[in-house]
Amino acid sequence: MTEISARNRQPAKGGSSLAARVLELVASGQASSRAELAGLLGAAPSTISLTVGQLVERGLIAEEGTQSSTGGRPRKVLRLGGTDEFAVAADLGGRHARIGVALPGGRLERVSTVPFVIADGPEQALPRLAETLEALAEEHGRDRMCGVGLSLPGPVDIRSGAAMLPSRMPGWNRFPVATWMEERFGVPTAVDNDANCMAMGEHTVRPAEHRQSIMVKIGSAIGAGVIVDGRLYRGATGAAGDITHIRIDGAADIPCSCGKTGCLETVASGAALVRILRERGADVSSIEDVVGLAADADPEATRAVRRAGEHLGQVLAANVNFFNPDAVYLGGILSTLEPFVAAVRSQLYDSCHPLVTEHLTIERASLGVDAGVVGAGQFALQRAVAHALRSVGGTELGAEHFGPAAHRTP
């Protein structure tokens, strides 16, 4: 881990690769000055100044005003060149979508929750969503929209921008979501799974020193997004963070949605809690019902929720010991329940090495229900920046620097 982090912090090979990292950090709000860029990238101040100067000349970055510094000359504030540009983003759920206007640095405007039935399939659900997003863009100034970001509640193939074998998205398998949206809107589109989007969103607004983190979403299913040295880590095939199908003793031989048995999802997810409580005679039909009972201190629901947290904590402990992150963030509807969060935290402290937990932050996502839409929006802005850089002659750039859909050429 140390070697990986050290390597990633070295100056990127080639000016164009360094320019990509500079743009990514400015677009995500992680850096707003040349000094911050030099510190995060491990590059010489003169090299950063040269790169920033070239990006300013291209109109991709602008410098304005000043911010306080610890000494010496005041620092100029860096921002994306098109300060008025924005992306529209949506975090899709089973029965609703959280939508908003995404601005650089993790800012959101015009946020709302709208009806969205994912079981209707993409042919019916996407056109209705697109109409809603178009209306949102028109309200904010359609001519300044530079990208679209979508967070999907299932695995996503980043190269094609399509959902891959999603267990709770009938009709969506391999549907080219990114291509469909790009053809509809005429701007770059970023598509990723919900846990990755939440990880990106939460990282954007967290302290700069939190460079390594795990974001866990606990809703009807369970997912995790991993941030390594300030960037989303996807793994060799894009499946990094898939903790939901780790087998644990407490799950015995309970069938899972993946087709196997004994997975974490079968005892710790919202869907599992609905099943468990119904088997015990409770009148519940949705995860919201479970949360309502637990919030009202129903003994059976509280015990079930606490046990689910212990199961999740058991799996997370192995990952935390191995990864040694700065923080573990909990999101999704179950994270609103204190017995669940307390059980996860207790299990981590009990099962992890003291050196790992000494400075470990374990808490709810500060963005709450907006984490996914913030992340999808930031991915869209990064995708738009990559597209703009290529359009002005930066075609040699590795597009992987800029988030989800960047592997494809629009």
Disulfide bonds with the S-S distance in Angstrom:
none
